[in-house]
Amino acid sequence: MKLFVALTIKAYVGNGGFLFAMCSGTDSFDVALAAQNTDICAAIYDGDPADPDMNSKLDYTQTLAFQNFKIIEDPLEYEFSDIDVTPYRKKIPQNQDYFTLFEFSAKWDPIPTMLCQNHTKMIKGFMGQTTAFNKKLIKPAVLIMGENSSLNEVRYIHGSFGKGTWTFYGGHDPEDYHHYVGDKPTDLDLHPNSPGYRLILNNVLFPAAKKKKHKT
């Protein structure tokens, strides 16, 4: 089912659509695409064991953002793959957890300029099932728009596929650092100037900001 959804979304992007995903909607998407011809599900999910050679059979040519990653084989571990840095990131106090947005030229790079438009370049970090991305596993053609260089982790990336484009954003809730399962939704009225939410808004508004072809 996950594969069917992933393939449908990928086709939508390829035909000119725009995909915005956050948290585990990012890496799980590429995992599903890379493993489309391999059984990666443990017996507790589909009744038969996963392919023991699954990690040698992944097809990274099918993914949008990531390559050379390995699937976490333990079904009881709260991770999909080593794309997410949550288990490996260095101990960092919450009040020191930030990432930096890159600056782009509005003339030469209008799309990343729109997606990174904000009132600050320093954004507070926040956790998620997928907090941030392992930089060495990102495909070379992918545009990095936000990262914590000291931790060698990437938060905000963008790319194109076919006629469309996509953006991935690590973390779950920009104004709730941990946001555990079952926590109440964040009251957005309390955060009218949130830089983290501004990036989400940029992506919501982005499709409407595309240039339309003029009649000749």
Secondary structure, DSSP 8 states (H G I E B T S, - for coil): -HHHHHHHHHHHHHTT-EEEEETHHHHHHHHHHHTTTS----HHHHSS---TTGGGS--GGG-SSB-S--B---TTSS-SBTTB-TTTS----GGG-EEEE----TTT-HHHHHHT--S-SEEE----SS--EEGGGB-TTSEEEEEETTTTEEEEEEEEETTEEEEEE-SS-TTSSS--TT-----GGG-TT-HHHHHHHHHHHHHHHS------
